[in-house]
Amino acid sequence: MNECDVTKAVQILKDSLVYRSCKTITPSDTDDLEYEGKPIAITTAGTIKVLTSFGDIATFTVALNEVIPVIVRRVFHTGTSATGICILR
């Protein structure tokens, strides 16, 4: 791998690990997220029910200011008690 390839690889890795904004989302039992494929952060403790990008439904118990490292398609209103949910992008 030459120096240009290494530089490009490092930039791709940085872009995949660093998020530049956090958009608040409203849980919905019918609507998918506008930005599917990004992890979500939760600012209050509780439960969060999600539909993953692979179509699995999962419920997580989350702590204050936790990031769920699962790529989600939807955050369900029913089954979600945590608030302050945002998508990292």
PyMOL Python script that loads the backbone (N, CA, C, O; Angstrom):
from pymol import cmd

cmd.read_pdbstr("""\
ATOM      1  N   MET A   1       0.853  -1.176   0.000  1.00  0.00           N
ATOM      2  CA  MET A   1       0.000   0.000   0.000  1.00  0.00           C
ATOM      3  C   MET A   1       0.892   1.229   0.000  1.00  0.00           C
ATOM      4  O   MET A   1       1.787   1.347   0.837  1.00  0.00           O
ATOM      5  N   ASN A   2       0.657   2.139  -0.924  1.00  0.00           N
ATOM      6  CA  ASN A   2       1.480   3.336  -0.971  1.00  0.00           C
ATOM      7  C   ASN A   2       0.944   4.402  -0.015  1.00  0.00           C
ATOM      8  O   ASN A   2      -0.103   4.223   0.607  1.00  0.00           O
ATOM      9  N   GLU A   3       1.675   5.513   0.094  1.00  0.00           N
ATOM     10  CA  GLU A   3       1.314   6.566   1.055  1.00  0.00           C
ATOM     11  C   GLU A   3      -0.062   7.154   0.783  1.00  0.00           C
ATOM     12  O   GLU A   3      -0.793   7.459   1.726  1.00  0.00           O
ATOM     13  N   CYS A   4      -0.429   7.319  -0.474  1.00  0.00           N
ATOM     14  CA  CYS A   4      -1.753   7.868  -0.808  1.00  0.00           C
ATOM     15  C   CYS A   4      -2.858   6.925  -0.361  1.00  0.00           C
ATOM     16  O   CYS A   4      -3.886   7.369   0.150  1.00  0.00           O
ATOM     17  N   ASP A   5      -2.652   5.624  -0.551  1.00  0.00           N
ATOM     18  CA  ASP A   5      -3.654   4.647  -0.123  1.00  0.00           C
ATOM     19  C   ASP A   5      -3.823   4.668   1.391  1.00  0.00           C
ATOM     20  O   ASP A   5      -4.942   4.571   1.894  1.00  0.00           O
ATOM     21  N   VAL A   6      -2.723   4.792   2.115  1.00  0.00           N
ATOM     22  CA  VAL A   6      -2.780   4.827   3.581  1.00  0.00           C
ATOM     23  C   VAL A   6      -3.515   6.074   4.040  1.00  0.00           C
ATOM     24  O   VAL A   6      -4.354   5.999   4.938  1.00  0.00           O
ATOM     25  N   THR A   7      -3.216   7.214   3.443  1.00  0.00           N
ATOM     26  CA  THR A   7      -3.887   8.465   3.807  1.00  0.00           C
ATOM     27  C   THR A   7      -5.378   8.359   3.565  1.00  0.00           C
ATOM     28  O   THR A   7      -6.175   8.771   4.408  1.00  0.00           O
ATOM     29  N   LYS A   8      -5.763   7.812   2.426  1.00  0.00           N
ATOM     30  CA  LYS A   8      -7.181   7.649   2.110  1.00  0.00           C
ATOM     31  C   LYS A   8      -7.847   6.695   3.097  1.00  0.00           C
ATOM     32  O   LYS A   8      -8.963   6.953   3.547  1.00  0.00           O
ATOM     33  N   ALA A   9      -7.178   5.600   3.435  1.00  0.00           N
ATOM     34  CA  ALA A   9      -7.732   4.624   4.373  1.00  0.00           C
ATOM     35  C   ALA A   9      -7.923   5.246   5.758  1.00  0.00           C
ATOM     36  O   ALA A   9      -8.937   5.001   6.413  1.00  0.00           O
ATOM     37  N   VAL A  10      -6.970   6.037   6.198  1.00  0.00           N
ATOM     38  CA  VAL A  10      -7.075   6.698   7.501  1.00  0.00           C
ATOM     39  C   VAL A  10      -8.250   7.672   7.495  1.00  0.00           C
ATOM     40  O   VAL A  10      -8.992   7.741   8.474  1.00  0.00           O
ATOM     41  N   GLN A  11      -8.432   8.423   6.415  1.00  0.00           N
ATOM     42  CA  GLN A  11      -9.542   9.375   6.335  1.00  0.00           C
ATOM     43  C   GLN A  11     -10.886   8.653   6.354  1.00  0.00           C
ATOM     44  O   GLN A  11     -11.824   9.105   7.011  1.00  0.00           O
ATOM     45  N   ILE A  12     -10.983   7.548   5.645  1.00  0.00           N
ATOM     46  CA  ILE A  12     -12.224   6.761   5.654  1.00  0.00           C
ATOM     47  C   ILE A  12     -12.521   6.266   7.055  1.00  0.00           C
ATOM     48  O   ILE A  12     -13.670   6.317   7.493  1.00  0.00           O
ATOM     49  N   LEU A  13     -11.522   5.791   7.759  1.00  0.00           N
ATOM     50  CA  LEU A  13     -11.706   5.315   9.131  1.00  0.00           C
ATOM     51  C   LEU A  13     -12.147   6.453  10.038  1.00  0.00           C
ATOM     52  O   LEU A  13     -13.071   6.280  10.833  1.00  0.00           O
ATOM     53  N   LYS A  14     -11.509   7.605   9.936  1.00  0.00           N
ATOM     54  CA  LYS A  14     -11.901   8.754  10.755  1.00  0.00           C
ATOM     55  C   LYS A  14     -13.346   9.146  10.482  1.00  0.00           C
ATOM     56  O   LYS A  14     -14.109   9.401  11.414  1.00  0.00           O
ATOM     57  N   ASP A  15     -13.726   9.195   9.204  1.00  0.00           N
ATOM     58  CA  ASP A  15     -15.088   9.581   8.846  1.00  0.00           C
ATOM     59  C   ASP A  15     -16.117   8.601   9.379  1.00  0.00           C
ATOM     60  O   ASP A  15     -17.254   8.989   9.646  1.00  0.00           O
ATOM     61  N   SER A  16     -15.746   7.348   9.538  1.00  0.00           N
ATOM     62  CA  SER A  16     -16.700   6.356  10.024  1.00  0.00           C
ATOM     63  C   SER A  16     -16.820   6.365  11.547  1.00  0.00           C
ATOM     64  O   SER A  16     -17.788   5.826  12.085  1.00  0.00           O
ATOM     65  N   LEU A  17     -15.867   6.961  12.248  1.00  0.00           N
ATOM     66  CA  LEU A  17     -15.875   6.945  13.706  1.00  0.00           C
ATOM     67  C   LEU A  17     -16.271   8.279  14.337  1.00  0.00           C
ATOM     68  O   LEU A  17     -16.644   8.316  15.509  1.00  0.00           O
ATOM     69  N   VAL A  18     -16.199   9.346  13.598  1.00  0.00           N
ATOM     70  CA  VAL A  18     -16.461  10.676  14.129  1.00  0.00           C
ATOM     71  C   VAL A  18     -17.775  11.186  13.546  1.00  0.00           C
ATOM     72  O   VAL A  18     -18.010  11.110  12.340  1.00  0.00           O
ATOM     73  N   TYR A  19     -18.616  11.700  14.419  1.00  0.00           N
ATOM     74  CA  TYR A  19     -19.902  12.228  13.980  1.00  0.00           C
ATOM     75  C   TYR A  19     -19.896  13.727  14.151  1.00  0.00           C
ATOM     76  O   TYR A  19     -19.391  14.250  15.144  1.00  0.00           O
ATOM     77  N   ARG A  20     -20.456  14.410  13.185  1.00  0.00           N
ATOM     78  CA  ARG A  20     -20.387  15.865  13.158  1.00  0.00           C
ATOM     79  C   ARG A  20     -21.648  16.555  13.660  1.00  0.00           C
ATOM     80  O   ARG A  20     -21.631  17.751  13.952  1.00  0.00           O
ATOM     81  N   SER A  21     -22.745  15.802  13.760  1.00  0.00           N
ATOM     82  CA  SER A  21     -23.969  16.402  14.266  1.00  0.00           C
ATOM     83  C   SER A  21     -24.854  15.339  14.891  1.00  0.00           C
ATOM     84  O   SER A  21     -24.624  14.139  14.744  1.00  0.00           O
ATOM     85  N   CYS A  22     -25.859  15.811  15.583  1.00  0.00           N
ATOM     86  CA  CYS A  22     -26.811  14.921  16.249  1.00  0.00           C
ATOM     87  C   CYS A  22     -28.200  15.508  16.015  1.00  0.00           C
ATOM     88  O   CYS A  22     -28.512  16.591  16.509  1.00  0.00           O
ATOM     89  N   LYS A  23     -29.027  14.795  15.264  1.00  0.00           N
ATOM     90  CA  LYS A  23     -30.373  15.280  14.949  1.00  0.00           C
ATOM     91  C   LYS A  23     -31.389  14.554  15.818  1.00  0.00           C
ATOM     92  O   LYS A  23     -31.454  13.324  15.809  1.00  0.00           O
ATOM     93  N   THR A  24     -32.181  15.313  16.567  1.00  0.00           N
ATOM     94  CA  THR A  24     -33.210  14.731  17.419  1.00  0.00           C
ATOM     95  C   THR A  24     -34.259  14.040  16.563  1.00  0.00           C
ATOM     96  O   THR A  24     -34.688  14.569  15.538  1.00  0.00           O
ATOM     97  N   ILE A  25     -34.666  12.849  16.998  1.00  0.00           N
ATOM     98  CA  ILE A  25     -35.680  12.101  16.260  1.00  0.00           C
ATOM     99  C   ILE A  25     -36.883  11.843  17.157  1.00  0.00           C
ATOM    100  O   ILE A  25     -36.773  11.826  18.383  1.00  0.00           O
ATOM    101  N   THR A  26     -38.020  11.647  16.529  1.00  0.00           N
ATOM    102  CA  THR A  26     -39.256  11.315  17.232  1.00  0.00           C
ATOM    103  C   THR A  26     -39.577   9.855  16.956  1.00  0.00           C
ATOM    104  O   THR A  26     -39.759   9.476  15.799  1.00  0.00           O
ATOM    105  N   PRO A  27     -39.650   9.027  17.995  1.00  0.00           N
ATOM    106  CA  PRO A  27     -39.988   7.611  17.778  1.00  0.00           C
ATOM    107  C   PRO A  27     -41.341   7.468  17.079  1.00  0.00           C
ATOM    108  O   PRO A  27     -42.265   8.247  17.315  1.00  0.00           O
ATOM    109  N   SER A  28     -41.435   6.457  16.215  1.00  0.00           N
ATOM    110  CA  SER A  28     -42.663   6.207  15.465  1.00  0.00           C
ATOM    111  C   SER A  28     -42.821   4.709  15.246  1.00  0.00           C
ATOM    112  O   SER A  28     -41.848   4.012  14.960  1.00  0.00           O
ATOM    113  N   ASP A  29     -44.032   4.223  15.380  1.00  0.00           N
ATOM    114  CA  ASP A  29     -44.291   2.808  15.125  1.00  0.00           C
ATOM    115  C   ASP A  29     -44.444   2.509  13.635  1.00  0.00           C
ATOM    116  O   ASP A  29     -44.519   1.342  13.250  1.00  0.00           O
ATOM    117  N   THR A  30     -44.493   3.545  12.786  1.00  0.00           N
ATOM    118  CA  THR A  30     -44.722   3.331  11.357  1.00  0.00           C
ATOM    119  C   THR A  30     -43.661   3.936  10.434  1.00  0.00           C
ATOM    120  O   THR A  30     -43.468   3.444   9.322  1.00  0.00           O
ATOM    121  N   ASP A  31     -42.975   4.987  10.872  1.00  0.00           N
ATOM    122  CA  ASP A  31     -42.040   5.698   9.989  1.00  0.00           C
ATOM    123  C   ASP A  31     -40.591   5.324  10.261  1.00  0.00           C
ATOM    124  O   ASP A  31     -40.148   5.297  11.410  1.00  0.00           O
ATOM    125  N   ASP A  32     -39.853   5.033   9.181  1.00  0.00           N
ATOM    126  CA  ASP A  32     -38.424   4.777   9.294  1.00  0.00           C
ATOM    127  C   ASP A  32     -37.674   6.097   9.459  1.00  0.00           C
ATOM    128  O   ASP A  32     -38.200   7.165   9.143  1.00  0.00           O
ATOM    129  N   LEU A  33     -36.447   6.013   9.953  1.00  0.00           N
ATOM    130  CA  LEU A  33     -35.618   7.192  10.132  1.00  0.00           C
ATOM    131  C   LEU A  33     -35.220   7.786   8.785  1.00  0.00           C
ATOM    132  O   LEU A  33     -35.072   7.071   7.794  1.00  0.00           O
ATOM    133  N   GLU A  34     -35.054   9.077   8.770  1.00  0.00           N
ATOM    134  CA  GLU A  34     -34.614   9.773   7.559  1.00  0.00           C
ATOM    135  C   GLU A  34     -33.195   9.354   7.178  1.00  0.00           C
ATOM    136  O   GLU A  34     -32.868   9.262   5.995  1.00  0.00           O
ATOM    137  N   TYR A  35     -32.350   9.099   8.186  1.00  0.00           N
ATOM    138  CA  TYR A  35     -30.946   8.769   7.967  1.00  0.00           C
ATOM    139  C   TYR A  35     -30.654   7.352   8.426  1.00  0.00           C
ATOM    140  O   TYR A  35     -29.906   7.152   9.382  1.00  0.00           O
ATOM    141  N   GLU A  36     -31.228   6.382   7.765  1.00  0.00           N
ATOM    142  CA  GLU A  36     -30.966   4.987   8.135  1.00  0.00           C
ATOM    143  C   GLU A  36     -29.482   4.693   7.974  1.00  0.00           C
ATOM    144  O   GLU A  36     -28.825   5.212   7.071  1.00  0.00           O
ATOM    145  N   GLY A  37     -28.975   3.863   8.853  1.00  0.00           N
ATOM    146  CA  GLY A  37     -27.590   3.447   8.736  1.00  0.00           C
ATOM    147  C   GLY A  37     -26.643   4.184   9.641  1.00  0.00           C
ATOM    148  O   GLY A  37     -25.428   4.054   9.495  1.00  0.00           O
ATOM    149  N   LYS A  38     -27.161   4.958  10.575  1.00  0.00           N
ATOM    150  CA  LYS A  38     -26.319   5.676  11.529  1.00  0.00           C
ATOM    151  C   LYS A  38     -26.690   5.247  12.944  1.00  0.00           C
ATOM    152  O   LYS A  38     -27.856   4.959  13.214  1.00  0.00           O
ATOM    153  N   PRO A  39     -25.702   5.198  13.865  1.00  0.00           N
ATOM    154  CA  PRO A  39     -26.020   4.870  15.249  1.00  0.00           C
ATOM    155  C   PRO A  39     -26.797   5.997  15.923  1.00  0.00           C
ATOM    156  O   PRO A  39     -26.844   7.122  15.424  1.00  0.00           O
ATOM    157  N   ILE A  40     -27.405   5.679  17.062  1.00  0.00           N
ATOM    158  CA  ILE A  40     -28.187   6.678  17.779  1.00  0.00           C
ATOM    159  C   ILE A  40     -27.654   6.873  19.192  1.00  0.00           C
ATOM    160  O   ILE A  40     -27.070   5.968  19.787  1.00  0.00           O
ATOM    161  N   ALA A  41     -27.868   8.068  19.709  1.00  0.00           N
ATOM    162  CA  ALA A  41     -27.480   8.420  21.071  1.00  0.00           C
ATOM    163  C   ALA A  41     -28.740   8.737  21.859  1.00  0.00           C
ATOM    164  O   ALA A  41     -29.712   9.263  21.316  1.00  0.00           O
ATOM    165  N   ILE A  42     -28.712   8.412  23.143  1.00  0.00           N
ATOM    166  CA  ILE A  42     -29.860   8.640  24.021  1.00  0.00           C
ATOM    167  C   ILE A  42     -29.376   9.463  25.212  1.00  0.00           C
ATOM    168  O   ILE A  42     -28.369   9.123  25.834  1.00  0.00           O
ATOM    169  N   THR A  43     -30.093  10.549  25.532  1.00  0.00           N
ATOM    170  CA  THR A  43     -29.639  11.426  26.613  1.00  0.00           C
ATOM    171  C   THR A  43     -30.297  11.138  27.958  1.00  0.00           C
ATOM    172  O   THR A  43     -29.890  11.704  28.973  1.00  0.00           O
ATOM    173  N   THR A  44     -31.309  10.265  27.983  1.00  0.00           N
ATOM    174  CA  THR A  44     -31.917   9.880  29.258  1.00  0.00           C
ATOM    175  C   THR A  44     -31.990   8.362  29.347  1.00  0.00           C
ATOM    176  O   THR A  44     -32.013   7.671  28.328  1.00  0.00           O
ATOM    177  N   ALA A  45     -32.027   7.860  30.549  1.00  0.00           N
ATOM    178  CA  ALA A  45     -32.097   6.410  30.757  1.00  0.00           C
ATOM    179  C   ALA A  45     -33.499   5.896  30.451  1.00  0.00           C
ATOM    180  O   ALA A  45     -34.477   6.641  30.522  1.00  0.00           O
ATOM    181  N   GLY A  46     -33.582   4.626  30.113  1.00  0.00           N
ATOM    182  CA  GLY A  46     -34.869   4.000  29.848  1.00  0.00           C
ATOM    183  C   GLY A  46     -34.708   2.824  28.898  1.00  0.00           C
ATOM    184  O   GLY A  46     -33.645   2.208  28.823  1.00  0.00           O
ATOM    185  N   THR A  47     -35.775   2.524  28.177  1.00  0.00           N
ATOM    186  CA  THR A  47     -35.707   1.467  27.170  1.00  0.00           C
ATOM    187  C   THR A  47     -35.888   2.084  25.792  1.00  0.00           C
ATOM    188  O   THR A  47     -36.507   3.137  25.639  1.00  0.00           O
ATOM    189  N   ILE A  48     -35.338   1.410  24.803  1.00  0.00           N
ATOM    190  CA  ILE A  48     -35.502   1.857  23.424  1.00  0.00           C
ATOM    191  C   ILE A  48     -35.691   0.625  22.549  1.00  0.00           C
ATOM    192  O   ILE A  48     -34.881  -0.302  22.565  1.00  0.00           O
ATOM    193  N   LYS A  49     -36.773   0.638  21.791  1.00  0.00           N
ATOM    194  CA  LYS A  49     -37.094  -0.464  20.890  1.00  0.00           C
ATOM    195  C   LYS A  49     -36.796  -0.009  19.472  1.00  0.00           C
ATOM    196  O   LYS A  49     -37.268   1.040  19.034  1.00  0.00           O
ATOM    197  N   VAL A  50     -36.007  -0.809  18.754  1.00  0.00           N
ATOM    198  CA  VAL A  50     -35.566  -0.418  17.415  1.00  0.00           C
ATOM    199  C   VAL A  50     -35.783  -1.529  16.398  1.00  0.00           C
ATOM    200  O   VAL A  50     -35.896  -2.705  16.741  1.00  0.00           O
ATOM    201  N   LEU A  51     -35.836  -1.118  15.144  1.00  0.00           N
ATOM    202  CA  LEU A  51     -35.786  -2.023  14.006  1.00  0.00           C
ATOM    203  C   LEU A  51     -34.405  -1.823  13.393  1.00  0.00           C
ATOM    204  O   LEU A  51     -34.071  -0.717  12.969  1.00  0.00           O
ATOM    205  N   THR A  52     -33.599  -2.883  13.344  1.00  0.00           N
ATOM    206  CA  THR A  52     -32.243  -2.756  12.826  1.00  0.00           C
ATOM    207  C   THR A  52     -32.256  -2.692  11.300  1.00  0.00           C
ATOM    208  O   THR A  52     -33.274  -2.958  10.661  1.00  0.00           O
ATOM    209  N   SER A  53     -31.121  -2.337  10.739  1.00  0.00           N
ATOM    210  CA  SER A  53     -31.018  -2.263   9.283  1.00  0.00           C
ATOM    211  C   SER A  53     -31.196  -3.636   8.638  1.00  0.00           C
ATOM    212  O   SER A  53     -31.499  -3.715   7.448  1.00  0.00           O
ATOM    213  N   PHE A  54     -31.015  -4.714   9.394  1.00  0.00           N
ATOM    214  CA  PHE A  54     -31.231  -6.071   8.881  1.00  0.00           C
ATOM    215  C   PHE A  54     -32.659  -6.555   9.086  1.00  0.00           C
ATOM    216  O   PHE A  54     -33.004  -7.665   8.682  1.00  0.00           O
ATOM    217  N   GLY A  55     -33.508  -5.708   9.725  1.00  0.00           N
ATOM    218  CA  GLY A  55     -34.907  -6.069   9.903  1.00  0.00           C
ATOM    219  C   GLY A  55     -35.232  -6.758  11.216  1.00  0.00           C
ATOM    220  O   GLY A  55     -36.351  -7.236  11.402  1.00  0.00           O
ATOM    221  N   ASP A  56     -34.269  -6.817  12.131  1.00  0.00           N
ATOM    222  CA  ASP A  56     -34.510  -7.406  13.447  1.00  0.00           C
ATOM    223  C   ASP A  56     -35.100  -6.354  14.380  1.00  0.00           C
ATOM    224  O   ASP A  56     -34.754  -5.177  14.285  1.00  0.00           O
ATOM    225  N   ILE A  57     -35.985  -6.770  15.279  1.00  0.00           N
ATOM    226  CA  ILE A  57     -36.529  -5.879  16.298  1.00  0.00           C
ATOM    227  C   ILE A  57     -35.831  -6.207  17.610  1.00  0.00           C
ATOM    228  O   ILE A  57     -35.768  -7.366  18.021  1.00  0.00           O
ATOM    229  N   ALA A  58     -35.306  -5.171  18.265  1.00  0.00           N
ATOM    230  CA  ALA A  58     -34.577  -5.361  19.523  1.00  0.00           C
ATOM    231  C   ALA A  58     -34.954  -4.260  20.494  1.00  0.00           C
ATOM    232  O   ALA A  58     -35.226  -3.128  20.094  1.00  0.00           O
ATOM    233  N   THR A  59     -34.968  -4.602  21.783  1.00  0.00           N
ATOM    234  CA  THR A  59     -35.211  -3.622  22.833  1.00  0.00           C
ATOM    235  C   THR A  59     -33.984  -3.574  23.729  1.00  0.00           C
ATOM    236  O   THR A  59     -33.507  -4.608  24.197  1.00  0.00           O
ATOM    237  N   PHE A  60     -33.475  -2.368  23.966  1.00  0.00           N
ATOM    238  CA  PHE A  60     -32.296  -2.150  24.793  1.00  0.00           C
ATOM    239  C   PHE A  60     -32.678  -1.351  26.029  1.00  0.00           C
ATOM    240  O   PHE A  60     -33.512  -0.447  25.962  1.00  0.00           O
ATOM    241  N   THR A  61     -32.069  -1.685  27.143  1.00  0.00           N
ATOM    242  CA  THR A  61     -32.147  -0.850  28.330  1.00  0.00           C
ATOM    243  C   THR A  61     -30.896   0.012  28.310  1.00  0.00           C
ATOM    244  O   THR A  61     -29.777  -0.500  28.310  1.00  0.00           O
ATOM    245  N   VAL A  62     -31.094   1.326  28.293  1.00  0.00           N
ATOM    246  CA  VAL A  62     -29.975   2.241  28.117  1.00  0.00           C
ATOM    247  C   VAL A  62     -29.774   3.121  29.345  1.00  0.00           C
ATOM    248  O   VAL A  62     -30.714   3.444  30.071  1.00  0.00           O
ATOM    249  N   ALA A  63     -28.527   3.490  29.548  1.00  0.00           N
ATOM    250  CA  ALA A  63     -28.154   4.386  30.645  1.00  0.00           C
ATOM    251  C   ALA A  63     -28.142   5.824  30.134  1.00  0.00           C
ATOM    252  O   ALA A  63     -28.286   6.075  28.938  1.00  0.00           O
ATOM    253  N   LEU A  64     -27.971   6.740  31.044  1.00  0.00           N
ATOM    254  CA  LEU A  64     -27.869   8.160  30.720  1.00  0.00           C
ATOM    255  C   LEU A  64     -26.725   8.391  29.738  1.00  0.00           C
ATOM    256  O   LEU A  64     -25.615   7.903  29.953  1.00  0.00           O
ATOM    257  N   ASN A  65     -26.985   9.124  28.669  1.00  0.00           N
ATOM    258  CA  ASN A  65     -25.979   9.505  27.664  1.00  0.00           C
ATOM    259  C   ASN A  65     -25.281   8.313  27.019  1.00  0.00           C
ATOM    260  O   ASN A  65     -24.056   8.300  26.894  1.00  0.00           O
ATOM    261  N   GLU A  66     -26.040   7.339  26.621  1.00  0.00           N
ATOM    262  CA  GLU A  66     -25.481   6.138  25.999  1.00  0.00           C
ATOM    263  C   GLU A  66     -25.635   6.190  24.474  1.00  0.00           C
ATOM    264  O   GLU A  66     -26.589   6.763  23.948  1.00  0.00           O
ATOM    265  N   VAL A  67     -24.681   5.584  23.790  1.00  0.00           N
ATOM    266  CA  VAL A  67     -24.756   5.429  22.339  1.00  0.00           C
ATOM    267  C   VAL A  67     -24.986   3.956  22.056  1.00  0.00           C
ATOM    268  O   VAL A  67     -24.297   3.089  22.595  1.00  0.00           O
ATOM    269  N   ILE A  68     -25.967   3.686  21.201  1.00  0.00           N
ATOM    270  CA  ILE A  68     -26.245   2.309  20.807  1.00  0.00           C
ATOM    271  C   ILE A  68     -25.479   2.046  19.508  1.00  0.00           C
ATOM    272  O   ILE A  68     -25.764   2.661  18.481  1.00  0.00           O
ATOM    273  N   PRO A  69     -24.512   1.135  19.557  1.00  0.00           N
ATOM    274  CA  PRO A  69     -23.691   0.881  18.368  1.00  0.00           C
ATOM    275  C   PRO A  69     -24.357  -0.094  17.402  1.00  0.00           C
ATOM    276  O   PRO A  69     -23.711  -1.004  16.881  1.00  0.00           O
ATOM    277  N   VAL A  70     -25.639   0.103  17.169  1.00  0.00           N
ATOM    278  CA  VAL A  70     -26.406  -0.727  16.249  1.00  0.00           C
ATOM    279  C   VAL A  70     -26.975   0.200  15.184  1.00  0.00           C
ATOM    280  O   VAL A  70     -27.505   1.266  15.498  1.00  0.00           O
ATOM    281  N   ILE A  71     -26.864  -0.202  13.947  1.00  0.00           N
ATOM    282  CA  ILE A  71     -27.399   0.605  12.859  1.00  0.00           C
ATOM    283  C   ILE A  71     -28.904   0.357  12.797  1.00  0.00           C
ATOM    284  O   ILE A  71     -29.346  -0.774  12.597  1.00  0.00           O
ATOM    285  N   VAL A  72     -29.678   1.409  12.969  1.00  0.00           N
ATOM    286  CA  VAL A  72     -31.127   1.255  13.084  1.00  0.00           C
ATOM    287  C   VAL A  72     -31.860   1.891  11.902  1.00  0.00           C
ATOM    288  O   VAL A  72     -31.393   2.857  11.299  1.00  0.00           O
ATOM    289  N   ARG A  73     -33.001   1.328  11.600  1.00  0.00           N
ATOM    290  CA  ARG A  73     -33.889   1.834  10.556  1.00  0.00           C
ATOM    291  C   ARG A  73     -35.053   2.605  11.168  1.00  0.00           C
ATOM    292  O   ARG A  73     -35.546   3.566  10.577  1.00  0.00           O
ATOM    293  N   ARG A  74     -35.501   2.175  12.375  1.00  0.00           N
ATOM    294  CA  ARG A  74     -36.650   2.799  13.022  1.00  0.00           C
ATOM    295  C   ARG A  74     -36.489   2.719  14.536  1.00  0.00           C
ATOM    296  O   ARG A  74     -35.951   1.747  15.066  1.00  0.00           O
ATOM    297  N   VAL A  75     -36.961   3.750  15.218  1.00  0.00           N
ATOM    298  CA  VAL A  75     -37.095   3.723  16.673  1.00  0.00           C
ATOM    299  C   VAL A  75     -38.590   3.723  16.945  1.00  0.00           C
ATOM    300  O   VAL A  75     -39.295   4.659  16.568  1.00  0.00           O
ATOM    301  N   PHE A  76     -39.069   2.678  17.596  1.00  0.00           N
ATOM    302  CA  PHE A  76     -40.497   2.538  17.858  1.00  0.00           C
ATOM    303  C   PHE A  76     -40.944   3.441  19.005  1.00  0.00           C
ATOM    304  O   PHE A  76     -40.220   3.622  19.984  1.00  0.00           O
ATOM    305  N   HIS A  77     -42.138   4.000  18.872  1.00  0.00           N
ATOM    306  CA  HIS A  77     -42.750   4.764  19.961  1.00  0.00           C
ATOM    307  C   HIS A  77     -43.178   3.793  21.074  1.00  0.00           C
ATOM    308  O   HIS A  77     -42.876   4.005  22.249  1.00  0.00           O
ATOM    309  N   THR A  78     -43.883   2.730  20.679  1.00  0.00           N
ATOM    310  CA  THR A  78     -44.309   1.712  21.636  1.00  0.00           C
ATOM    311  C   THR A  78     -43.092   0.886  22.039  1.00  0.00           C
ATOM    312  O   THR A  78     -42.409   0.318  21.187  1.00  0.00           O
ATOM    313  N   GLY A  79     -42.831   0.825  23.318  1.00  0.00           N
ATOM    314  CA  GLY A  79     -41.679   0.065  23.809  1.00  0.00           C
ATOM    315  C   GLY A  79     -40.460   0.924  24.079  1.00  0.00           C
ATOM    316  O   GLY A  79     -39.426   0.415  24.511  1.00  0.00           O
ATOM    317  N   THR A  80     -40.569   2.232  23.827  1.00  0.00           N
ATOM    318  CA  THR A  80     -39.461   3.160  24.087  1.00  0.00           C
ATOM    319  C   THR A  80     -39.864   4.125  25.188  1.00  0.00           C
ATOM    320  O   THR A  80     -40.827   4.879  25.050  1.00  0.00           O
ATOM    321  N   SER A  81     -39.104   4.092  26.296  1.00  0.00           N
ATOM    322  CA  SER A  81     -39.359   5.026  27.389  1.00  0.00           C
ATOM    323  C   SER A  81     -38.265   6.089  27.499  1.00  0.00           C
ATOM    324  O   SER A  81     -38.476   7.138  28.106  1.00  0.00           O
ATOM    325  N   ALA A  82     -37.092   5.817  26.910  1.00  0.00           N
ATOM    326  CA  ALA A  82     -36.005   6.784  26.925  1.00  0.00           C
ATOM    327  C   ALA A  82     -36.389   7.992  26.066  1.00  0.00           C
ATOM    328  O   ALA A  82     -37.140   7.865  25.099  1.00  0.00           O
ATOM    329  N   THR A  83     -35.866   9.156  26.432  1.00  0.00           N
ATOM    330  CA  THR A  83     -36.131  10.364  25.647  1.00  0.00           C
ATOM    331  C   THR A  83     -34.787  11.002  25.285  1.00  0.00           C
ATOM    332  O   THR A  83     -33.726  10.524  25.688  1.00  0.00           O
ATOM    333  N   GLY A  84     -34.856  12.068  24.531  1.00  0.00           N
ATOM    334  CA  GLY A  84     -33.610  12.716  24.102  1.00  0.00           C
ATOM    335  C   GLY A  84     -32.834  11.842  23.136  1.00  0.00           C
ATOM    336  O   GLY A  84     -31.618  11.696  23.255  1.00  0.00           O
ATOM    337  N   ILE A  85     -33.549  11.258  22.173  1.00  0.00           N
ATOM    338  CA  ILE A  85     -32.950  10.327  21.227  1.00  0.00           C
ATOM    339  C   ILE A  85     -32.515  11.111  19.987  1.00  0.00           C
ATOM    340  O   ILE A  85     -33.300  11.877  19.428  1.00  0.00           O
ATOM    341  N   CYS A  86     -31.281  10.922  19.562  1.00  0.00           N
ATOM    342  CA  CYS A  86     -30.829  11.584  18.352  1.00  0.00           C
ATOM    343  C   CYS A  86     -29.998  10.640  17.512  1.00  0.00           C
ATOM    344  O   CYS A  86     -29.384   9.700  18.018  1.00  0.00           O
ATOM    345  N   ILE A  87     -29.992  10.908  16.225  1.00  0.00           N
ATOM    346  CA  ILE A  87     -29.214  10.110  15.290  1.00  0.00           C
ATOM    347  C   ILE A  87     -27.887  10.829  15.048  1.00  0.00           C
ATOM    348  O   ILE A  87     -27.855  12.033  14.795  1.00  0.00           O
ATOM    349  N   LEU A  88     -26.817  10.085  15.127  1.00  0.00           N
ATOM    350  CA  LEU A  88     -25.485  10.657  14.895  1.00  0.00           C
ATOM    351  C   LEU A  88     -25.186  10.629  13.408  1.00  0.00           C
ATOM    352  O   LEU A  88     -25.413   9.625  12.733  1.00  0.00           O
ATOM    353  N   ARG A  89     -24.678  11.735  12.912  1.00  0.00           N
ATOM    354  CA  ARG A  89     -24.316  11.776  11.510  1.00  0.00           C
ATOM    355  C   ARG A  89     -23.079  12.611  11.298  1.00  0.00           C
ATOM    356  O   ARG A  89     -22.622  12.760  10.165  1.00  0.00           O
TER     357      ARG A  89
END
""", "prot")
cmd.dss("prot")
cmd.show_as("cartoon", "prot")
cmd.util.cbc("prot")
cmd.orient("prot")
